[in-house]
Amino acid sequence: MPTEQHLEEARATLAEFPVADGHNDLPWALREQVRYDIDSRDIAADQTGRLHTDLARLRAGGVGAQFWSVYVRTDLTGDAAVSATLEQIDCVEQLLTRYPADLRRARTAADMEAARAEGRIASLMGAEGGHSINNSLATLRALHTLGVRYMTLTHNDNIAWADSATDKPGVGGLSPFGHAVVREMNRIGMLVDLSHVAATTMRAALDTSTAPVIFSHSSSRAVCDHPRNIPDDVLERLPANGGVAMATFVPKFVLQAAVDWTAAADDNMRAHGLHHLDTTAEAMKVHAAFEAAHPRPVATVGTVADHLDHMREVAGIDHIGIGGDYDGTAFTPDGLDDVAGYPNLIAELLTRGWSRPDLAKLTWQNAVRVLGAAEDVARDLGARTGPSVATLDQLDG
């Protein structure tokens, strides 16, 4: 059990090497709650009870860099998905304009270090799902120009050229066009994010990518058997690739009892003729009745630390990080209730014998290194190779 001394040491560590978090869904939460009316959700004010994220809690949590997810749902397809992604990017731009004393635009590893030196929070963007580019490499390049620095190849559903972890096998990992997407991401310096993708897609991307990959918010499948998590054979490949796996906090991905409970709750919804993601008043009554009869299992800080212990053992300390998924989940572990909770996790790791140099790599250094390495690859490829004009029809027929 962490003591106050452990917490003090954790805060001191984060003051020097703050958290570079791989995934926060604040832009989508602002879209859903107030349709981007940030006056109604001023994150300079306390947003407890409405959001997991505000400026004071980011500061309290020791966050020094944040990849803001510019996620859009997979039922938005084609040009509608592209437009919604642009709206998400615009939301991040609004936040940067409104809070310049706290947030700093970051597009490079050097920008991240400059923000740390200034005491501001480096703000980067990651697109969550390849549907955001509508099968267009030119659109991919345009997102990069606008500041997007990673793209998750899929979200919860397959796309034409890549398989998702939570859908039936489609193309067997990556199609020929999918491989072309990975190569073009390498060429322009956009990180390939393998959260949400099928294990076959993870392996195919690692076979193709000449730059380090990331998992922006995924934990260990050996610790919690959920398809959203990373198998050990994939973690074992990260040292050769140079990539980083950023552990997530979502209870249904990190606690086996929560995985099983969620499956039973979803079955109960379907048994009542409802979609398992239905949030209407009728559906919530059904869900509440189930939860009253079957209390929800609760993850803790220790649950997440168990994943990090295992991921460090398999991938090595140079290849792990943190991606909380705040404002993208309804439930969080005890002690990691919102973005102010990171010191509790660092304190827990201190009780387990993690050294300060190890913690510095986990929180900050690995994330900065992987982005810098992607930039190095892009400089080399860009000097030798022009933009790809390949299309889905040409490569996949």
Number of C-alpha atoms within 10 A of each C-alpha: 9 15 12 10 10 19 18 13 17 23 21 15 21 24 17 14 22 26 30 27 28 30 28 28 23 24 25 25 20 20 16 10 14 13 13 20 12 17 8 11 18 15 20 13 11 16 16 12 7 13 20 26 22 21 21 16 21 23 18 15 22 26 27 30 29 23 23 24 29 28 27 25 17 19 10 15 17 15 13 15 22 20 16 20 25 17 18 25 23 16 22 22 15 13 19 17 13 15 14 12 12 21 22 25 22 23 19 19 20 13 17 27 19 16 21 21 12 13 16 21 29 27 25 25 28 29 30 28 29 24 32 32 23 19 21 18 21 17 14 23 21 13 24 21 12 14 20 25 25 27 30 24 31 29 26 19 20 26 23 19 25 33 30 28 26 17 15 12 15 15 17 15 23 27 20 15 22 27 21 22 28 25 21 26 25 27 28 23 27 27 28 29 30 33 30 29 30 29 23 19 27 27 16 19 24 22 12 15 21 19 27 25 28 29 29 34 26 29 33 29 21 14 23 22 18 21 19 25 27 28 19 16 12 16 22 16 16 22 16 10 17 19 30 28 34 30 30 28 30 25 24 24 25 30 25 19 17 19 18 15 18 17 14 14 20 17 15 17 20 14 11 11 10 17 14 18 11 14 12 9 9 10 18 14 12 15 18 13 11 16 14 9 8 12 10 14 18 15 24 19 22 17 20 28 19 19 23 25 18 17 28 19 12 19 22 16 21 21 27 27 33 29 26 27 26 25 22 19 15 9 17 22 22 16 16 24 16 23 26 21 19 28 27 22 20 26 24 22 24 18 13 14 9 14 11 17 12 15 22 19 20 28 28 25 21 24 29 19 19 22 25 17 19 27 21 16 17 22 15 13 18 16 9 9 11 11 12 14 11 16 16 19 9 10 13 12 8
